Structures are given as structure tokens and as C-alpha cells.
Amino acid sequence: MSETSAFRIEKDSLGEFRVPAAAWYGVQTARAIDNFPISGRGPDIDFVKAHVMIKHAAASANARSGWLKPELAQAIQHACERILNGEFLDQFVVDRFQAGAGTSHNMNSNEVIANIANVTLSNGDESSKGVYSPIHPNDHVNMGQSTNDTIPTAIRLTALKKLPRLIKAVRRMADEYKAIGLREENTVKSGRTHLQDAVPTTIGREFMAYAFTLNRCIRSLEACHSPLCEIGLGGSAAGTGLNTCPDYAKNAAAALAELTGEPIRTAGDLAAQMQSMTDIQQLSNAIRALALELTRISNDMRLLASGPRTGLGEIHLPPVQPGSSIMPGKVNPVMFEMLNQVCFQILGQDAAIAFMTQAGQLELNVMMPAMGSALFDMMDWLTQAIQAATDKNLRGLTVNRERCAEFLHSSVGLATLLNKQLGYAKAAEIAKESEKTGLTVRQIVAQHNLMSESEFDALVLQAAKEGNL
């Protein structure tokens, strides 16, 4: 290796290449930076740390077998721990859109870890960067590993890290809908089907249903956890286990379980874990279903809050910012509009993952870098969007009970409640009279001495809450 003031010259199998002198990565990472100036986005930080955990676990397994000298293993693990504690994260620089199934990122990790370890072993002499002695990126940091098994394992570990955050955010939103539902269980309103007046229901029932469907989405997300814990680490190249030490897969999985706190286990078929990414697709499917549900609910929130004078206006959302640059006083349901947009983006990412899942060929799915990136964005964006909508709009949501009552009593659909007591024909007559005269069904039944207004109100509440007449 030779060095200039701003760069050092490193050499790989393709020849010499310039590397920034201050960089902790090496020649293969530098080539990848040059090859893939695509999105301007580096790797997800959780993914970086997951991949570094794999290097830590591999060093443990290799040292345990006697293949890696203890002092080298300790130096590698110490370097990994520094990264996991937040140092050197700016040295992971390869664009998310990269070829080679993630080889560039794998080498980025190998080179950074090797350089940190070698500088440590040389008592802080940074001129040892790029020399790769006594620790070499391929021979020692990558011992017993391949991009084929480390990248899909890192994707699964990253998903395991992000999944509880997403579930927590959804649960908080579901709990908020449930709390509103319980608070408003006696607030009767006009139900609407086909966006037309229908039988009475309650705000409570409406919002409890939102909570129920979100909790159903949580169960689908939770079902994705166990498959993600099955890893193909130890499969090495093409799932063959080539150049791995005895019991490497078992020992590396045990070390990862300790590092992550997750029940990590070796898959029954190591080759399958690099060919097939259907467990990632399963998670993407669950997130897509959640996004679809959130889109529907967000649309309802915007519709129920519409107006406030000329729309439904049955709920009030807390104002969080002025809504117009030209119309004074206008306030928009911006948090649910934002959530809608994030959900639409999620649907696009899910479609991309579906294409990438089926794009695997023979022994390897080479589309994993972009697949992982899409999945991580889905999980992070939706987590943050749900949290923001919950904190800024759901908390503080109030119900316009007077408006609900106004719409309820003006609805001809209330005549349906009279079917059992008066018969369908008589109820239809009352509905027609209401349409013709503009009187409410409540007023008409009282005028005809069919029941008092208080009796009718009790009938409406019973129907809205129980559905039994």
C-alpha cells in the first residue's frame, strides 16, 4: 500500500485503487462507492449493526473451534463492539442499490472491522489502515462466511429489531381508538352504508371496530416473528457450508441469540435461506395489510372531520398547523393526509419486494440489498407515521355530539327501527311522510301517538348499542 496526503493506494484482485486516507473502509468499498452512485442513501443503521453482530458471532464461533486465534478474535469482537456502541457508523457508505447480492456491504463491514482491529493492535497507529495485518478482511473477519449467508441473515435480524417498534406504534393507536370508543359508547349517530343514511350506530361501536381491526393486524405482524428467527448462517457459499469450521452454524446462531436477545436458530435447510425470501415477503404482506387498513381508517377520519360547517363534522381533530396560504382560518386533517401518503408509498414498496422475492434464481436471490432497503423503509416510515398521527390527532380528538344527534334524527333510516313494532308497511309510510314533510321520524311517531319521543330515543339507543329490537 502506498499513500498520498489525501489518499492511500490499496490493491485488490483487480489492481490498485485510491482510498481516502482518513477512511476506515478499504479498496473494495471504494470501488463500490465509485460503481453505485445511485440513491445517495447509505445503509440502514439497524442493518449495519445487525451485520456487525454477525461478524462478532462468527469470530466467537471460529475461535471456539480453534480456527481463529483468540487474540485476533478478541480484536475483531472489540472492533465490532465499538461499532455497535455507535462509533464508525459513518464509514458504512455503500449505496442501498448495489449488485452482488450485497457483496459490497459485506466487504465494507469486513474492511472497517479489520482496520479498526489492526489499529487497536498497533497501539493506535492509523498508518496500519489498509495493510490488513495481522487481521485480513477476508481471511479473518469473513472467516467461514459468504455474502450469500450474512446478508440475508442481517436482513432478518434487522426486521426482528424493527418489528417490536412497529407493533408498539400500532398498539398505541389501537388503544387510543379503543379509549375513544369506550368514552363515546352512548353517543348515538347515523350509520352510513354506501355513503347513504343507514341504521343508527354509536361513535363507540365505530371506533371500537377500528381498534379491533388494528389488533388483528398486530396478530399478523406477530406471526412473522418466528420465521425471521430461522437463519442460514453457516451455509456459506450456495448453502454448502464451504470453509466453515465444525459446529460453526450452531455456535454462530447461539452467539447471535445472546447478542440479540432473540431465539435465533439455524434453519433446517441452509441453502433455502439464501434462495428463498418468503419470510420477508410474509412480513411485507402483513405490513401491506396494515397499510390498507390504515388507509381506510384515515379516510374515515378525514370524512368524519370534514367541514366543519358544510361537511359531516361529527368529530374534531386537533389543529396542528394553518391549512391554507390563501384562506384564513382553514385547518386541514394533515396528520391523516400524511398517513395516507405513507401508506400509499408502503404499497409500492411491497410491490417491489414481491418482484424481488420471485427474482431469486437457482442458489441465490441477488436482489436482497434493495429488498432489505424497501422493507426497512416500510417499517420505519409506517412506525413514525403512526406515532405522529396518534400523538398529534388521535389524542385530543373530540366528538361533536350535537352534530351526531342532528344527523341521527334527520335520517329517514330511523324508520327501519319501527319494523318489528309497527310492521314494514307502516314503517315505510312513516319514512315517506318524513321525506314529504321534512319532519323527523321521531316527531312523526309522537304526532301519531305511536310512541313518545322518550320511548323512541330509548329504542334508538338500544338499536345502536345492541341491535336487538
C-alpha positions as CSV (number, residue, x, y, z in Angstrom):
1,M,0.0,0.0,0.0
2,S,1.3,3.5,-0.9
3,E,-0.1,6.8,0.4
4,T,-0.5,10.4,-0.7
5,S,-1.7,13.3,1.5
6,A,-5.4,12.8,0.8
7,F,-5.5,9.2,-0.4
8,R,-3.8,5.9,0.2
9,I,-3.4,3.4,-2.6
10,E,-4.7,-0.1,-1.9
11,K,-4.7,-3.2,-4.1
12,D,-7.2,-6.0,-4.7
13,S,-7.5,-8.7,-7.4
14,L,-8.4,-6.0,-10.0
15,G,-5.4,-3.8,-9.2
16,E,-4.7,-0.6,-7.4
17,F,-7.4,1.9,-6.4
18,R,-7.4,5.1,-4.4
19,V,-9.0,5.1,-0.9
20,P,-9.4,8.3,1.1
21,A,-6.6,8.4,3.7
22,A,-8.9,9.1,6.6
23,A,-11.3,6.3,5.6
24,W,-11.6,3.2,7.8
25,Y,-13.0,1.2,4.8
26,G,-10.8,-0.1,2.1
27,V,-10.4,-0.8,-1.6
28,Q,-13.5,-2.9,-2.3
29,T,-15.7,-0.4,-0.6
30,A,-14.1,2.5,-2.5
31,R,-14.8,0.7,-5.8
32,A,-18.4,0.2,-4.7
33,I,-18.8,3.9,-4.0
34,D,-17.5,4.6,-7.5
35,N,-19.7,2.0,-9.1
36,F,-23.0,2.7,-7.4
37,P,-23.7,6.5,-7.0
38,I,-27.4,5.8,-7.3
39,S,-29.7,7.0,-4.5
40,G,-27.4,8.9,-2.2
41,R,-28.6,6.8,0.7
42,G,-26.3,4.7,2.7
43,P,-27.3,1.5,4.6
44,D,-29.9,1.4,7.3
45,I,-28.2,1.8,10.7
46,D,-30.0,-1.2,12.2
47,F,-28.9,-3.2,9.2
48,V,-25.3,-2.1,9.7
49,K,-25.4,-3.2,13.3
50,A,-27.1,-6.5,12.5
51,H,-24.4,-7.3,10.0
52,V,-21.7,-6.3,12.5
53,M,-23.3,-8.6,15.1
54,I,-22.9,-11.5,12.6
55,K,-19.1,-10.7,12.4
56,H,-18.9,-10.7,16.2
57,A,-20.8,-14.1,16.4
58,A,-18.6,-15.5,13.6
59,A,-15.4,-14.6,15.4
60,S,-16.8,-16.3,18.5
61,A,-17.6,-19.5,16.6
62,N,-14.3,-19.6,14.8
63,A,-12.3,-19.0,18.0
64,R,-14.3,-21.7,19.7
65,S,-13.3,-24.2,17.0
66,G,-9.6,-23.2,17.2
67,W,-9.7,-21.9,13.6
68,L,-9.2,-18.2,14.7
69,K,-6.5,-17.3,17.2
70,P,-8.0,-15.9,20.4
71,E,-6.2,-12.6,20.3
72,L,-7.4,-12.0,16.7
73,A,-10.9,-13.0,17.6
74,Q,-10.9,-10.6,20.6
75,A,-9.6,-7.7,18.4
76,I,-12.4,-8.4,15.9
77,Q,-15.0,-8.6,18.6
78,H,-13.7,-5.4,20.2
79,A,-13.9,-3.6,16.9
80,C,-17.5,-4.9,16.4
81,E,-18.5,-3.7,19.9
82,R,-17.2,-0.2,19.2
83,I,-19.4,0.0,16.0
84,L,-22.4,-1.4,17.9
85,N,-21.8,1.4,20.5
86,G,-22.1,4.0,17.8
87,E,-18.5,4.6,16.6
88,F,-17.5,4.5,12.9
89,L,-21.1,4.3,11.6
90,D,-20.3,7.0,9.1
91,Q,-17.8,4.5,7.5
92,F,-20.6,2.3,6.1
93,V,-21.1,4.1,2.9
94,V,-22.2,1.8,0.0
95,D,-25.4,2.9,-1.7
96,R,-28.5,0.8,-1.0
97,F,-28.8,-0.1,-4.7
98,Q,-25.7,-2.3,-5.2
99,A,-25.1,-5.5,-7.1
100,G,-23.6,-8.8,-6.0
101,A,-26.4,-9.7,-3.5
102,G,-24.7,-7.3,-1.0
103,T,-21.1,-8.3,-1.5
104,S,-20.1,-4.6,-1.4
105,H,-21.7,-4.1,2.0
106,N,-20.2,-7.3,3.3
107,M,-16.8,-6.1,2.3
108,N,-17.5,-2.7,3.7
109,S,-18.1,-4.4,7.1
110,N,-15.0,-6.7,6.7
111,E,-12.7,-3.8,5.8
112,V,-13.9,-1.4,8.5
113,I,-13.7,-4.1,11.2
114,A,-10.2,-5.2,10.1
115,N,-8.8,-1.7,10.1
116,I,-10.2,-0.9,13.5
117,A,-8.8,-4.1,14.9
118,N,-5.4,-3.6,13.3
119,V,-5.1,0.0,14.5
120,T,-6.0,-1.2,18.0
121,L,-3.4,-4.0,17.9
122,S,-0.8,-1.5,16.7
123,N,-1.4,0.8,19.7
124,G,-3.4,3.3,17.7
125,D,-1.1,3.7,14.7
126,E,-3.6,4.7,11.9
127,S,-0.9,4.2,9.3
128,S,-1.7,0.5,9.6
129,K,-5.1,1.1,7.9
130,G,-5.1,-0.7,4.6
131,V,-2.2,-3.0,5.5
132,Y,-4.6,-5.7,6.7
133,S,-2.1,-7.4,9.0
134,P,-2.4,-9.3,11.3
135,I,-6.1,-9.2,10.6
136,H,-7.3,-9.5,7.0
137,P,-10.9,-8.6,5.9
138,N,-11.4,-11.9,4.0
139,D,-9.2,-14.4,5.8
140,H,-10.2,-13.4,9.4
141,V,-13.2,-11.1,9.6
142,N,-15.1,-13.0,6.9
143,M,-13.8,-16.5,8.0
144,G,-16.4,-19.2,7.4
145,Q,-18.8,-16.6,5.8
146,S,-20.2,-15.5,2.5
147,T,-22.3,-12.7,1.3
148,N,-24.7,-15.5,0.5
149,D,-25.4,-16.2,4.1
150,T,-24.5,-13.0,6.0
151,I,-26.7,-10.5,4.1
152,P,-30.0,-12.5,4.3
153,T,-29.3,-13.1,7.9
154,A,-28.7,-9.4,8.6
155,I,-31.9,-8.6,6.8
156,R,-33.8,-11.0,9.1
157,L,-32.1,-9.6,12.2
158,T,-32.9,-6.1,11.2
159,A,-36.5,-6.9,10.7
160,L,-36.6,-8.5,14.1
161,K,-35.1,-5.3,15.6
162,K,-37.7,-3.0,13.9
163,L,-40.8,-5.3,14.3
164,P,-41.4,-4.5,18.0
165,R,-41.3,-0.8,17.3
166,L,-43.9,-1.1,14.6
167,I,-46.1,-3.3,16.7
168,K,-45.8,-0.9,19.7
169,A,-46.9,2.0,17.5
170,V,-49.9,0.1,16.1
171,R,-50.9,-1.0,19.6
172,R,-50.8,2.6,20.9
173,M,-53.0,3.7,18.0
174,A,-55.4,0.8,18.6
175,D,-55.5,1.6,22.3
176,E,-56.4,5.2,21.5
177,Y,-59.2,4.2,19.2
178,K,-60.5,1.9,21.9
179,A,-60.3,4.6,24.6
180,I,-62.4,6.9,22.4
181,G,-64.8,4.1,21.7
182,L,-65.3,3.4,25.4
183,R,-65.7,7.1,26.1
184,E,-68.4,7.5,23.4
185,E,-70.2,4.2,23.8
186,N,-73.5,6.1,24.3
187,T,-73.0,8.7,21.6
188,V,-75.6,7.6,19.0
189,K,-75.1,8.6,15.4
190,S,-76.4,7.8,12.0
191,G,-74.7,4.8,10.4
192,R,-73.8,5.1,6.8
193,T,-73.6,2.3,4.2
194,H,-72.8,3.2,0.5
195,L,-72.3,6.7,2.0
196,Q,-76.1,6.8,2.4
197,D,-78.0,7.1,5.6
198,A,-78.5,3.8,7.3
199,V,-79.5,2.4,10.8
200,P,-78.2,4.1,13.9
201,T,-74.9,3.1,15.5
202,T,-72.6,4.7,18.0
203,I,-69.3,6.5,17.8
204,G,-68.2,3.9,20.4
205,R,-69.0,1.0,18.1
206,E,-67.4,2.7,15.1
207,F,-64.1,3.4,17.0
208,M,-64.0,0.1,18.7
209,A,-64.2,-1.5,15.3
210,Y,-61.1,0.5,14.3
211,A,-59.3,-0.8,17.4
212,F,-60.3,-4.4,16.6
213,T,-59.0,-4.3,13.0
214,L,-55.7,-2.8,14.1
215,N,-55.3,-5.5,16.7
216,R,-55.9,-8.1,14.0
217,C,-53.1,-6.5,12.0
218,I,-50.9,-6.8,15.1
219,R,-51.5,-10.5,15.3
220,S,-50.5,-10.9,11.7
221,L,-47.3,-9.0,12.4
222,E,-46.5,-11.1,15.4
223,A,-46.9,-14.2,13.4
224,C,-43.9,-13.1,11.3
225,H,-41.5,-13.1,14.2
226,S,-40.7,-16.8,14.5
227,P,-39.9,-17.4,10.8
228,L,-37.5,-14.5,10.9
229,C,-35.5,-16.2,13.7
230,E,-34.5,-19.1,11.3
231,I,-31.2,-18.1,9.8
232,G,-29.0,-19.6,7.1
233,L,-25.7,-18.5,8.7
234,G,-23.2,-21.3,8.2
235,G,-24.4,-22.1,4.7
236,S,-21.5,-20.1,3.3
237,A,-21.5,-20.1,-0.5
238,A,-24.6,-21.5,-2.1
239,G,-25.7,-23.2,1.2
240,T,-22.8,-25.7,1.0
241,G,-21.1,-24.8,4.3
242,L,-17.9,-24.5,2.4
243,N,-14.9,-23.4,4.5
244,T,-16.8,-23.4,7.8
245,C,-15.4,-24.9,11.0
246,P,-17.2,-27.8,12.7
247,D,-20.4,-26.8,14.5
248,Y,-20.0,-23.2,13.1
249,A,-23.6,-22.8,12.2
250,K,-24.8,-23.9,15.7
251,N,-22.2,-21.9,17.6
252,A,-22.7,-18.8,15.5
253,A,-26.5,-19.0,16.0
254,A,-26.1,-19.3,19.7
255,A,-23.8,-16.3,19.8
256,L,-26.3,-14.3,17.8
257,A,-29.1,-15.3,20.1
258,E,-27.1,-14.0,23.0
259,L,-26.2,-10.7,21.2
260,T,-29.8,-10.0,20.0
261,G,-31.9,-11.5,22.8
262,E,-33.9,-13.3,20.1
263,P,-34.5,-17.0,19.9
264,I,-32.2,-17.3,16.8
265,R,-31.9,-20.8,15.4
266,T,-30.3,-22.5,12.4
267,A,-32.7,-23.3,9.6
268,G,-33.3,-26.9,8.7
269,D,-32.1,-26.1,5.1
270,L,-29.3,-23.6,4.9
271,A,-29.5,-23.3,1.1
272,A,-33.2,-22.4,1.3
273,Q,-32.5,-19.4,3.4
274,M,-30.5,-17.8,0.6
275,Q,-32.6,-18.9,-2.3
276,S,-36.0,-18.1,-0.8
277,M,-37.0,-14.9,1.0
278,T,-40.7,-15.8,1.5
279,D,-40.4,-15.0,5.2
280,I,-39.5,-11.4,4.2
281,Q,-42.5,-11.4,1.8
282,Q,-44.7,-12.7,4.6
283,L,-43.7,-9.7,6.7
284,S,-44.2,-7.4,3.8
285,N,-47.7,-8.8,3.2
286,A,-48.6,-8.2,6.8
287,I,-47.3,-4.6,6.6
288,R,-49.3,-4.1,3.4
289,A,-52.5,-5.3,5.1
290,L,-51.8,-2.9,7.9
291,A,-51.3,0.0,5.4
292,L,-54.5,-0.9,3.6
293,E,-56.4,-0.8,7.0
294,L,-54.8,2.4,8.0
295,T,-55.7,4.0,4.6
296,R,-59.3,3.0,5.1
297,I,-59.4,4.3,8.7
298,S,-57.6,7.6,7.8
299,N,-60.1,8.2,5.0
300,D,-62.9,7.8,7.6
301,M,-61.2,10.2,10.0
302,R,-60.9,12.8,7.2
303,L,-64.5,12.3,6.2
304,L,-65.9,12.4,9.7
305,A,-64.0,15.6,10.3
306,S,-65.0,17.2,7.1
307,G,-66.5,20.7,7.1
308,P,-66.6,22.0,9.7
309,R,-69.8,23.8,8.5
310,T,-70.6,22.1,5.2
311,G,-69.2,18.6,5.8
312,L,-70.0,15.8,8.3
313,G,-68.2,17.5,11.1
314,E,-69.0,14.6,13.6
315,I,-65.5,14.7,15.0
316,H,-63.0,17.5,15.6
317,L,-59.3,16.8,15.0
318,P,-56.8,19.0,17.0
319,P,-55.5,21.7,14.7
320,V,-51.7,21.3,14.2
321,Q,-50.9,23.9,11.6
322,P,-52.7,26.5,9.4
323,G,-54.3,24.8,6.4
324,S,-54.1,27.4,3.6
325,S,-51.8,30.1,2.3
326,I,-54.9,32.0,1.0
327,M,-57.9,31.0,3.1
328,P,-57.7,32.5,6.6
329,G,-58.7,30.2,9.4
330,K,-58.7,27.0,7.3
331,V,-57.4,23.9,9.1
332,N,-56.9,20.6,7.4
333,P,-56.6,17.0,8.7
334,V,-52.9,17.0,7.8
335,M,-51.8,14.1,10.0
336,F,-54.2,11.6,8.4
337,E,-53.4,13.0,5.0
338,M,-49.7,12.3,5.8
339,L,-50.6,8.8,7.0
340,N,-52.5,8.2,3.7
341,Q,-49.4,9.2,1.7
342,V,-47.1,7.0,3.7
343,C,-49.5,4.0,3.3
344,F,-49.5,4.6,-0.5
345,Q,-45.7,4.5,-0.5
346,I,-45.8,1.3,1.6
347,L,-48.0,-0.4,-1.1
348,G,-45.4,0.5,-3.7
349,Q,-42.5,-0.9,-1.6
350,D,-44.5,-4.1,-1.0
351,A,-45.0,-4.5,-4.8
352,A,-41.2,-4.0,-5.3
353,I,-40.5,-6.7,-2.6
354,A,-42.8,-9.1,-4.4
355,F,-40.9,-8.7,-7.6
356,M,-37.6,-9.1,-5.9
357,T,-38.8,-12.2,-4.0
358,Q,-39.6,-14.0,-7.2
359,A,-36.4,-12.8,-8.9
360,G,-34.2,-15.2,-7.0
361,Q,-32.5,-17.7,-9.4
362,L,-31.1,-21.1,-8.6
363,E,-28.9,-20.9,-5.4
364,L,-29.2,-17.2,-4.6
365,N,-31.6,-14.3,-4.6
366,V,-29.3,-11.4,-5.7
367,M,-31.9,-8.7,-5.2
368,M,-31.5,-8.7,-1.4
369,P,-29.9,-5.2,-0.9
370,A,-32.9,-3.4,-2.5
371,M,-35.3,-5.9,-0.9
372,G,-33.9,-5.1,2.6
373,S,-33.9,-1.4,1.9
374,A,-37.6,-1.4,0.9
375,L,-38.6,-3.5,3.9
376,F,-36.7,-1.3,6.3
377,D,-38.2,1.9,4.9
378,M,-41.7,0.3,5.1
379,M,-41.2,-0.5,8.8
380,D,-39.6,2.8,9.8
381,W,-41.9,5.1,7.8
382,L,-45.0,3.4,9.0
383,T,-43.9,3.3,12.6
384,Q,-43.1,7.0,12.6
385,A,-46.3,8.0,10.7
386,I,-48.5,6.0,13.1
387,Q,-46.8,7.6,16.1
388,A,-47.2,11.1,14.7
389,A,-50.9,10.6,13.8
390,T,-51.6,9.1,17.2
391,D,-49.9,11.8,19.2
392,K,-50.9,14.8,17.1
393,N,-54.5,13.9,16.0
394,L,-56.0,10.9,17.8
395,R,-55.0,12.2,21.2
396,G,-57.2,15.3,21.6
397,L,-59.9,14.1,19.1
398,T,-63.3,15.2,20.3
399,V,-66.8,14.2,19.2
400,N,-69.4,16.8,18.1
401,R,-72.3,15.1,19.9
402,E,-74.8,17.7,18.8
403,R,-73.9,17.2,15.2
404,C,-74.2,13.5,15.6
405,A,-77.7,13.9,17.1
406,E,-78.7,16.3,14.4
407,F,-77.8,13.9,11.6
408,L,-79.3,11.0,13.5
409,H,-82.7,12.5,14.0
410,S,-82.9,13.9,10.4
411,S,-82.3,10.4,9.0
412,V,-85.2,8.6,7.4
413,G,-83.2,5.4,8.1
414,L,-84.6,5.5,11.6
415,A,-87.9,4.2,10.2
416,T,-86.2,0.8,10.0
417,L,-86.3,0.6,13.8
418,L,-90.1,0.5,13.6
419,N,-90.3,-2.7,11.5
420,K,-90.8,-5.0,14.4
421,Q,-93.3,-2.9,16.4
422,L,-95.3,-1.5,13.5
423,G,-94.6,-3.7,10.5
424,Y,-92.7,-2.9,7.4
425,A,-95.6,-1.2,5.6
426,K,-96.4,1.2,8.4
427,A,-92.7,2.0,8.8
428,A,-92.5,2.7,5.1
429,E,-95.4,5.1,5.4
430,I,-93.6,7.0,8.1
431,A,-90.5,7.2,6.1
432,K,-92.4,8.6,3.1
433,E,-94.1,11.2,5.4
434,S,-90.8,12.2,6.8
435,E,-89.4,12.8,3.3
436,K,-92.5,14.7,2.2
437,T,-93.0,16.9,5.3
438,G,-89.4,17.4,6.5
439,L,-90.4,16.2,9.9
440,T,-88.2,13.7,11.7
441,V,-89.3,10.1,12.2
442,R,-89.2,10.9,16.0
443,Q,-91.6,13.7,15.6
444,I,-94.0,11.7,13.3
445,V,-94.3,8.7,15.7
446,A,-95.0,11.2,18.5
447,Q,-97.7,13.1,16.5
448,H,-99.4,9.8,15.6
449,N,-99.3,8.7,19.3
450,L,-97.4,5.6,18.2
451,M,-94.8,6.2,21.0
452,S,-93.4,9.1,23.0
453,E,-90.3,10.8,22.0
454,S,-88.5,9.4,25.1
455,E,-89.6,5.9,24.1
456,F,-88.3,6.4,20.6
457,D,-85.0,7.7,22.0
458,A,-84.7,4.6,24.1
459,L,-85.4,2.5,21.1
460,V,-82.7,4.2,19.1
461,L,-80.1,3.8,21.8
462,Q,-81.0,0.1,22.2
463,A,-80.7,-0.4,18.5
464,A,-77.4,1.5,18.2
465,K,-75.8,-0.3,21.1
466,E,-77.2,-3.8,20.9
467,G,-79.0,-4.2,17.6
468,N,-81.8,-6.1,19.3
469,L,-85.3,-4.7,19.0
